[in-house]
Amino acid sequence: MESSIVTFIANKHVYYKLRRTAVIKVAIVGAGPAGSYCAYKLAEKGSYPSVFDYSHPREKPCGGLVPATAQELFPFLKALPIPHSERSTMTMITPSGRKIVVGFRKGKIIGFSRLKFDQYLLNMAVNEGADLVEEKVIGLERKYGWWKVRTQKQSYAVKTLVGADGVNSMVRRNIIGSLSKRDKGVCFGYFVKGLENEDVTIKFLPGKKGYMWIIPRGEDTSIGIGSMEIRDSPELKTELATFISNFCPQAEKISEWTALIPNVKDSKTFRIPIAGSNWTLIGDAAGHVDPITGSGIIYALLDGELAAEAIAEDNPELFNKMWIKTYGQQLLRATKLRGWIYKQPLLEVYCMYLKVQNATPFA
């Protein structure tokens, strides 16, 4: 009885202090795949979140490649109503220059524009009942057991906060600290025309932990280079130019891009709790990207679904156990293997192994 009275008084105190502030039960900062899918799954469960994002949907500098395994986990990916490519083979070029064509026994890999994919996911969430707040979040602080979220227009009192705001997450920075520079990689590339009928091609980099790619996306193609080490940045543009000149000189460049991506090197980073009693980090903000391949869409969708389950049970902190149980060991194992996989002799063997197994290197 006494604890109930204390709770009642505390809630009245919070209401009094925040009475001039808009009150939100669940706020998701970031409308990329992780944030939008989390919003969709929450709305599906009858909890209608507010999604804060002033810039989505937008094009994102990544290949937009999704393997058959992701399509089995999320069947809606099999019937995407947006322009996309489908391929039943992938060409890999080893560091020594050997070309290996991998055919898939089951399913196809698909490639799409992140602008169109992110818009589709965001529409799913909004159509299910989520609210899109097109305002930039510029401040965040704990206040009376809640979160005070400030945008350029006003402040909001938020009971449960979800950070889905990317590799340089403001939410993460304010709660547990940013990902270190060491736990980030870098990508550079172009969106081009003229390669839409090409095979998906991956060329591994000799002497570096990374690769170049050609990924048709339906109406255009992503061609780029990614390294797990930011220190490689100055050399990437030159290496990609040589690759384009040798393999696809007919490519017509539409736009150029550069981006940082999560790339966790130390498994201790994955041991840091990314959820608490009234907050959760998901997707790139959580660092959930494969440390070997840099692929992250499947983990973004898994995070969105798992976080929604934990929040719907009024126990956001449960997400810490849920993601580890579902796919955490895979990421932890990858942090240990990444240094070995990219050694040239092993990488040559690895590519042959994928050919024999009819498998894609992407999760």
N, C-alpha and C positions, 0 to 999 in steps of 0.2 A: 504494500500500500504506500509506504513511504517513498520507494523508488518511483512509483507512478506519479506521485505528487511532484517530485523533483523533476521528472521528465516533462510534465505538463508546464511547470513554471519555466523550465529552460526553453521549451518550444515557444511559449508566450514571449519570453525575453528576445529570442531570435526574431520572431515575427515583428515585435516592436522596433527592434534595431533595423530590420530590413524592409519595413513596411512601405518605403518609397522606392524600393527596388523590384524590378520584375523578377518573379520567382519561377524557376524551372526545376522540374524533378530530375531529368537526365539531360545533360548537355554534351554533345559530341563536337570536339573541335577538329575540323578537317573532314572534307567530303570526298576523299579518295576512296578506293575500293574497301579498305578496312572500315572507315567511318560510315560510308553509305550502307555497306552490308550489315554492319552492326545496327544502324538505324532501322533498316528494313526488318531485321529479325526481332528487334524490340517491338516495333509497331505491330508486327505479326502476332506478338504475344499480348498485345493490348496495352503496352507501355509506349507512349508516343513521345520520342525525344525531340530536342531541338538541335539541328546540325548547323554549326557556325562555320561558314566559309565564304569569303568575299570574292574568290577567284575561280572556284570550280563551276562547271567542268573546264579543264584546260588540257592541252596536249602535254604529255609527259615524255621526257627523253628516255624511253626504254623500248625494247623490242616488242613488248606486248605479246609474248609467246606463252601459250598455255598447253601443256601436254595432256595426253589422254587420261592420266591419273587424276588430274584436277577435274576433268569433265565427268568422271565417274563419281567423285565426291560431290560435285555441284552440277546436277543434270541440266540446269538452265543454260549452262555454257554450250551445250550441244545444239541449241537452237537460238543462237544470238541473232536478233533482228537488226544487226548492224553489218556494214561491209567488213569482211574478214577473209583470210586465206585459209585453206585446209591442205595439209600435206601428209602423205603416208610415208615419206622418206625424208632423211636429213643428210646433208653432206658435211663431213668433218674433215678438216685439213690439219694434220698433225704438225708439231713444231719443225719436223724435218721436211715438210712439204708433201707428205703422203696423203692422197685423197681417199677417204673411206665413205662409202654410202651405206647408211643404216636404214633398213626397212622395218616398219613396225608391224608386229603380228596383230595387234588389236588397237583399233582407234586411230585417230589422226591428231597431229598437232595443229593448233590454230593460231593465227596471228591477227592482231587488230590494232586500230588506233586507240590509244589511251583516252583521247578526248571523247571519242564516241562510246567507249566502254564505260568510262567513269560517268558520263551523262546517263547511260542506260541504268546503271546501278543507283544513281541518285534519283532518277525518275521512279524506280521501283520503291525506294524508301518513301518518297513524297506521296506517291499514289497509295501507299499503304497507311499513310497518316502522319508520317514524320513531318516536322516543320523545318524548312530551310531558312536560316537567318543569314542574309547576305551582308554580314558585317565582319570586319577584321578584329580579331581578339588581340588586344594590345597590353592587357594586364591581367594578373591572376594572383589571388591571395586567399588564405584560409581566414574565415571570419565566423566566429560563433559556431564552429562545428560544420559550417557550410563552406562553399567556395564563392568568392566574389569575382565574377568574370567581367572585365571591362572591355568594351569595344570603343570605336571612335565615336559612337552615338550615345551609348548609355551603359549602365551597369546592370548585371543580373545576379541574383542569388541562386546558386545551383546546389542541389542536394548531392548528386552524383555526377562526377566529371570523367569524361573519356577523352584521352589524348590520342588523336589519330592524325596528327599534323606533321608527319614526315620526319626525315632524317635529322633536321635541325629543330625538332619539336620544342616549341615554347613551353608547352605543358610539362614535358619531361624536364626541361631545364629548371623550372620552378619547383618541381617536386623531388626529383632524385638526382638531378644534374644531367647535363648533355652527354651524349655519346662522345667519347674521346676522339680526337683526330685519328688516332691509330685504328679505331674501330670503324673507319669509313674508307670507301673506295671511290673511284672517280670514273666517269664515262664521258665520252665525246662522240659526236656523230652528226648525221644529217637525215632528214626525211627527203626521199628522192622519188622521181618518176622514172619509169622505163625498165624496172626490174620486177614487176608484179607477177610475171610468169616464171620467175626463177625458183629454184629449190631453196629451202632454208639452208643456209651455209654458216658453219662455225669454223673459224680458223684460229687455232691456239697460238699464243705468242711465244716464240723462243726466248728463254731467259727471263720471262715475266709471268706473274700469276694473273692471267687474264686471257682474253680472246677478242677477236673481231667477229662481226656477224652481218649477214644479210637476211632480213626477215620481211617477206612480203606481207602487207597488211590489208589486202583487198584493193583499195583505191590508190595506195602508194606503198612505199617500202622504207623500212628503217635500216639504215646501215651505220654501224658504229663500232666503237672499240671501248673495252672496259678493263680497268686494272684494279686489283685489290689493294694496291698501294698508291696513296695520293702523290708520293714522291715521283711517280712515273709520269705525272701530268704533262710536263713540257714535251715529252717525246711522242705522245699519243697522236697528235694531229699529223705529224710527219709519217708515222707508221700507217695511219689510216689512208692518207693520200697515196702512198705506195700501193696499198692493197686495192684501192679503187682503180688505180691506173692499170694494175696487172689483171684484175679479175672482172671489173665491170666499168670500163671507161665510158660506156654509153649512158651511165646514170646521170640524170638531170637533177641537180640539187634544188630543193625547194626552200629549205631552212636549215640552219645550223643550231646545235645545242650542246651544252655542257652541264653536267649534274654530279652532285655527290650522292652516294648510296651507302646504306649501312653495310658494313662488312666486318663482322666481329671476329677478331683474331684470338682473343683470350676467352676461354670457356667461363671464366669468373664473371664476365659481363653478363652472361646468360643466367647466372646465379642471383643477380640482384633482383629483388622483388619488383615487379612492374604493376602491382595492384595493391590497393589498401582498402580500408573500410568504406571509403566513398570516392575512389578514383581508380582508373585503369589506363594503361598505355597499350596500344595495339598497332599492328603493322610496322611500318618503318620507324615510327616513334619508339617502338619496343625493341628495335634492332632485328626484327624477325625476317631476315633474308638469308638465303642459303650462302654460307661462307665460301663455298667452292664455285658455284655458278652465278651467284648474284641474283637469282630468281626470287621473286617475292610475292607475286599475285596470289598464289595458292595459300600462302601463310597469312596474307591480308584477309582473305575470305574466311579462313579458319578462325583467325583471331576475332573477326567481327561476330561470327556465330557463337563462339565460346564465351566471349565477353557478354553478349546479350543474354546467354543462359545464366551466367553468374549474377548479372544485374537484376534479371527477372526474379531470381531467388532472393533478392535483397542481400546479396553477399558478394560484392565485387571482388573481394580478396580471394575468393575461390578460384579466380582466373589463374593465379600463380600455379596452382596444382593442375588445372585443366590443360593448359598449353603444354606443360612438361609431359604429362601423361599421353597427350594426343600425338605430338610430334617433336617434343623437346629433345629427346635422345638423338634424333636425326640431326638436329642442328649442333648439338654438343659433339657428336661424333665427327661432323664435318669440320669443326674448328681444329680437331686433332689431325685430320687427314689432309687438309688443304695444302700444307707444306710439302707433303709427299706426292700428292696427285700431280702437282705442277712441275715436278722434276721430269725432265724430258724423257728418259727411258721408261719411266712408269706411265707417263701420259701417252706415249706411243702404244703401250700394252693396253692401257685403259680404253683407248679408242677402238682397238681390235675387239676387246671384251664387249663393248657396247654393240658392235656389229654382230658378233656371235649371238648375243642375247636379244637382238632386235629391240634395243632399249634406247631411250633418250637420256642425256646427262642431266636434264632438268627435272626437278621434283614434280 
